[in-house]
């Protein structure tokens, strides 16, 4: 199954917690704190794989998490770093931030990209030792890793895109000029997903051609199959527009040409400026000789190069390939989408962001600053509890509670902890 778009959540690993430990060894009195730091959380890394052509791997699994860092230990032992998670994606995949819609990275030019960074490990109690606090019984917890919801969108890396109505001979054309083996049959929508083929022109000269599923009127608005694959034309350096000039289906080639161009422009106005070669196909079974001549006159008057071929009979295809190669020789490289994403500024956690609520005589306090503080406190240790109380007082928490009308003996709840308020 060809899948070219997926939405996933990536979560980097959490940093390990710092350790609370004291050196104990025979004949060494008062060895002091020796708690090590926690290890760094693992990163989530996208890797461009040239052997992948679909995002099928992301169709059923939507959440990917890297390994957490190990906790620190005594003897100044640092915890192990979390295991990185590597996600392979096809080269040419766009990484888009779901919330803003901005492009984070185009995986066509880079081999790997860190999409979510692991959290930093917490400090062990050795780092908190001072001349006045020689035996700290607390450490810092590790920081959480980045979490992102992203859209992976594959845009094929092709030099040439074949476009046109269904059943005009695009797949036949690709099979004739390359070694690709697309499904070919005499009915509409035979091609259900884009096919790629490498076209060899001569020694050291080749290009990649993509067969885009047939477009119909309204494709840019979701009609038919082609709308799902219009994104793949955006990278193409050259558009080869194939038109059935045989008249076998009773359509007007000029109307077909204008209809497809209108759909391309509706999808992306930028495609209007993309170089285009027009090809009249099925010339060997033309029923009305005026149809090819009408299309030729019409497109050449508008500045397009025009070729007549019969892909099925291999007539005129070599001349077309040479013309395509000549056109590509002076066109810029395949389009690369530049990053538009701006990392949001990290707002420092402060006591000003704490949320205070009072209900039935119970005063609750919540907030990231408080959660971080609680994680660094050892409530079984008197000195650590005094440190916690000083931080609350310095942060103005007691003052805020008194403004809310708290009385001595009232309960103060901070997440899973509950205290009795004393002045």
N, C-alpha and C positions, 0 to 999 in steps of 0.2 A: 504494500500500500504506500502511495506517495503522500506524505504529510509535509506541508511547507510552512505551517504556523502552529505554535504551541505556547501556552502560558504556563509558567512554572514558578515555584517559590524556592529560593535558595537561602539557606541559613548557614552561616559560618559557625565554627565551633566556639564554645565559651572558654574563656581563659580559666586555668586552674586556680584554686584558692591557695593563698599563702599559708604556711604552717606555723603553729605555735609550738615551739620546742625549746628545751634547755639542755645544754651540754652536760652530760653526766659521765664521769670517768674516774676511776680509782686514782687517788692521790692528787686529783685536781679539784680543788674546792671552788665553789661558785663559778662554774664554767661559763655561765651566761647564756643568753638566747642564741639559738643556732637554727631557727626555723627558716627553711628555704622558700623561694618564690614559686608560685604556680607556673605551669607551662602555658605557652601561647595556644590559643584555639586554632584549629585548622582552617585554611582558606578554601573557598569554592572557586575552582579555576576552569574556565572554558578553554578547550583545545580544538583548533581547527583540524579536521581530518579530511584529507583529499580523497579518501576512499568511501566517504559517506555521501549520499545524494538525497537523503530524506531525514525529516525530524521524527520519524516513526517511534524512536526510542522514548520520546517524551509524550506520547499520546495517552498512555495509561498511568504513568507515574508522574505526579505533579509536584512533589515535595522532595527536596534534596538537602541533606544535612551533613556537614563536615564533622570530624571528630573533635571532642572537647579536650582541652589541655588537662594534663594530670596535676593533682595537688602537690604542693611542696612537701618536703619531709625534713626531719632533723638532720644534723650534721651538714647544714647548708645545702642540702640536696634540692635542686630545682626539679619541678615536675616535668614530665615529658611533654613535648609539644603535640598538639592534636594532629591527627592524620588529615592531610589535604584531600579534598574530593575533586577528582578530575572528571569533567563532563565533556564528551566528544560531540562536536557539532559539525555539520558540513561546512566546508569553506564557502564563504559568501553569505553566511547567516548574519542577519542584523540582530543586535541585542538592544531591546527597547525597554525603557522604564514604563511600566504599565500606568502608574499614577499620572505622569506628566506627558507621556507619549513621545518623549525625547529619545533620540538615538544615543545609546551609551557607547557602543562599539560596533564597528563593522569587522567581522571576522574574515574578511577577504585578504587583508594585508598583514595580519599578525598571526603568529602560530599559537599564542596563548594569551589569556587575559584573566586577571583576578576580578571576579564579579562580586565577591563578598569576602571581606577580610575578617580573620579570626580575632576574638577579643584578647586583650592583654592579660597576662597572668597577674594575680594579686601578689602583694609583697608579704614576705614572711616576717615574723616578729623581730628578727635580727635587725631589720631596717629601721625599727622604731626605737631602738635602744639609744638613750642619751645619758649624759652624766647625771641627770636628775631622775631619769626613769630607766633604771638599769635592768629591770626584769619585766618588760612589757608582755602581758599575757593576751595579746590580741594580734590579729593579722588582717590583711585586706582580702576580700573575695576577688575572684577573677571577673573581668568585664565580659558582658555578652558579645557575641559576634554579630556582624551585620546580617540583617534579614531583608531580602528584596523580593518583590514580585516582578517578574520580567516577562516580556514577550520575545520569543525567538521567531524570527521571520526570515525564511530562506528566499534569497533573490539569486537566481542562477547566474553563475559567472560564464556568460557567453558573449562572443563578439557580435554574432548575428542572430536576430530573432525572426523566425518565419511566422507571419501573421496572415490571416485571411478567413473567409467563411469556412464552415465545415465542408469537408469532402472536395476541396479544391486541389488537393495533391501535395500538401505540405509534407506529410509523412513519406510519401513516395519520393519527393525531392530529397529529403534527408537520407533515405536509404540508398539513393543512387550516388550521391556525392560523398558519402562517408560510409563507415563500417557499422553504423547504427542499424538496429533491426526493430524499428517501431512496428506496431500492429497496423496493417493496411487492409482496408476493405471498402467496398463501394456503398457505404452508408454514412450518415452524419454522426459526428461525435465518436468516431472510432478511437481517436486519441483522447484518453482520459486524464493524462498528466503529461507535463513537458518531457520531451526526450532530447538528449544531447548527443551530438556526434562531432568528431574531429575531422575536419576536411583538410586533406593534404593537397597542397597546390604544387609544390616542388620541393627540392632539397632545402631544408631549413625554413620552409614557408608553410604555415598551416594556420587554421583558425577554428574556433568552436562555434557550432551552429545549434540553435535551440528550436525545436518544433513546438510551438505553443498551441494548445487545444483550440479548436475552431471558435471564433467569435461570431456573435449574431447581434442584431440590433437590440440595444438595452443591456449589453454585457457589462458596461461600466456601472450599471445600477443593480447588477446581480442576476441578470437573465442568462440562462444557459450555463455552460460549464466554464467558458473562457474567463469569466470575471474573477474566478479564484486564482488565475494564473497570470493576470495582467501585470502583477508586480514583477514578474521575471523579465519583462521587456525593459524595465527601467534601467537595467545595467547595460543593455545591448548598445554597442557602438553604432550599429547599422540595422535598420529594419528592412527586411525583404518582404514586400507585400505581394502575395500570390493571388491572382484573380483567375477564375475559370472563364475563359473566353469561348468555350465550345458552344455555349447556349443550350447544353443538354438538359439543364434544369429550368430553362425558361426565364432566367434572370438577366438583368442588364449589367454588364461588367462595370460600366461607369458608376451606376448606382451602388453596386457592391463596394467599389473602391471608396466612394465617399462615405458610405455607412460605416465601414471599418475605421477609416480615419477619424470620423466623428466620435467613435467609441474610444479610440486611443486618446484623443484630446480631452474627452470628458473625464477619463480616468486620471490623466496627468497632463496639464497644458504644456509641460516641458517636452512631451513627446512630439509636439508640433515642429520643434526645431531639430529633431533627430533626423539625420540623413536617411533617405529611403530610396530603394530601388523597386520598381514595379515590374512584376513578371506576369505575362499572360501565359497561362498553362493550358494544357490539353489542345494544343494547336493542331494536332494530328486528327482530331475528330470534330473540327469546327463545322457547324451546320449552317451558319450564316457568316460569310467572309467579311461582312461589314462590321461585325462585333469587335474583332481584334483591331481593326483599323480605327474604329471609333475610340477605343480605349487608348491606343497609341497616341492619337492626335490630342486627346484630352489631357493625358498626364504629361506629355512632352511640352505642351503649352504652359504647364504649371511648373516646369523646371525639373521634372523627375526623369531619370534614365529609365528606359523601357526595354525589356527583352521578351522574346517569345520562345517558349520551350515546350517540349513534351517530356515530362519527367518519366512517364511510363515507357516511352520509346527511347529514352536517353538522348533526345534530340535537343541541342542547344544548351545542355547543362554545363558542358565544359567551358563554353564561352561565358556563361553566367558566373561560374566559379572564379574565373580569371578576373572578371569585372569586379566581383565582390572583394577579392584580394587586393586589387589595385585601389579600390575605394578605401579599404581599411588601412592601407599603407600611410595615408596622410590624415587619419582620424586619431583623436586622443585615446589614451588607454581606457579600459573598462572602468566605468564610474565607481568611485569609492565614496561611501556616505561618511561624512565627517561627524564627529561626536557633537551633539547639541546639548548634552546633559550637563547640568551644573549641580555639583554636590551641595545639598542643603547645608547651611552653616550649622555646626554643632553648638547648640545652646547649652552652656554649662548648667549643671543641676545646682539649684540654690534653694535655701529654705523659703524664699519668697514664693516658690511654686507649690508649696505644701497645701493640701486640701484639708480643711478642718470642718468636721460636722459634729453636731450634738443631738442626741436622741435618747429620751428616757434617762437622763442623767449620765449617759456614757458619751465621752468625748473621743472621737476618732480622728487620727491623723494619718494621711497617706501622701505618697509622693516619691519620686525616684531618689531624691536626696536622702529621704528617711530610709528607704529600702537599702541604699548603699551603706548608710551609717550602721544600720542594724547588722548587716553582714560582716562588719569589721569588729564587732564587739563580742567579747566572751562574757556572758552574763553570770557565769559561775565564779568569776574573778572580781574581787572588790575593786581593784585599781581600774580594771576595764569598765566596770559600772560607773565609777566616778568620772572616767573619761567621757562616757556616754552622756552623763548628766551635765557636764561642763559644755559639751557641744550643743545640747538642747538649750541651755541657758544663754550661751553666746549667740545662738541663732534666733533668739527672741521667741522661742516656742512657749515658754512659761508665760511671758508677757501677753502673747496672743490668747492663750487659754483663759487668763484672768480677765481679759477684755470681753471674752464670751460669757463670763460669769461663773467660771468653775469654782467650786468650793472644796475645802479640804475634806478628803474622804471620797470624793467623786472618782469614778473609774476613768482611766485613760487607756484607750485601745489603740495599739500600733500594730497593724496586721495581726499576727497570731499571738502577740504579747499583750498583756493587760496589767496596768499598774494602778496603785491607789495614789491619788494626788496628795502631796504634802507640801505645805509652804515652808 
